[in-house]
Amino acid sequence: MRRPIRRFDDQVAVVTGAASGIGNQLARDLVDRGAQVFGIDIQVDPWQGASGITALHCDLADVNAYDNLLADIEREYGRVDFLANVAGIDEPVAAIDADAAFYRKILEVNFFAAVVGTLSVLPGMARRRFGSVLNCSSDSVRTPIAHESAYVASKGALSAFTESVALEVRAFGVNVHILYPGFVKTPLAIRSLERGMARPPKAILRTTEQVSGVALNSVGKRAIEINVAKAAALSPLLRILAPPLYRHVMARRAMPM
């Protein structure tokens, strides 16, 4: 039997990374489900006004600008009911050659922007005893590969932050979730494949439509983790049960430099 589609009628929703990929799909699906949607991205012109989304420009590396933008939305519309922090950047790095500035850039966008966004909307949600936050992590935090230390560290930190906060705010009627989308052919993922990353197994491949559908139907429920590709969630078992095989598989998947 087909599960009912969760509606977001009259809710104020904000989605980062809304110009493409998972963020764009979430934003468009939220419009279809009745929400008033604000899409935030460093790119605006290609999708300005598309599908009823209000497109707002922001470079999330400037976390103060993001915080101010969320405050402006809440001030003008009275609330933010749903926030999805989806935006992310990735660039392979040889740790032996990298400096702290490189890691800081990745962490600013992938981790600190999501932290700032979450902390910005939580007080209002707690006062109203209603609201949800969805932070997008990566299944790669469970199986890190070579040359992805900055990206994996940023997403791993986001996962830990989100789970801890979720346990704190549940008593206030607020739900905070961490999304593990599987492998989705977003522009970010396509660039990784073009750089030579091994193609992931079919069991963890998902479309943006699949990710958005599972995520939006899961938001507001008790589960903190939203695993779109459940096979990916089992991958750490290989590390425990067969360490040599795990190391061999991870070596083959390594991002070349």
Beta strands, then each sheet from edge to edge (+ up, - down):
strand 1: 12-16
strand 2: 36-41
strand 3: 54-57
strand 4: 82-85
strand 5: 131-136
strand 6: 174-180
strand 7: 183-184
strand 8: 205-206
strand 9: 225-227
sheet 1: 3+ 2+ 1+ 4+ 5+ 6+ 9+
sheet 2: 7+ 8+
end
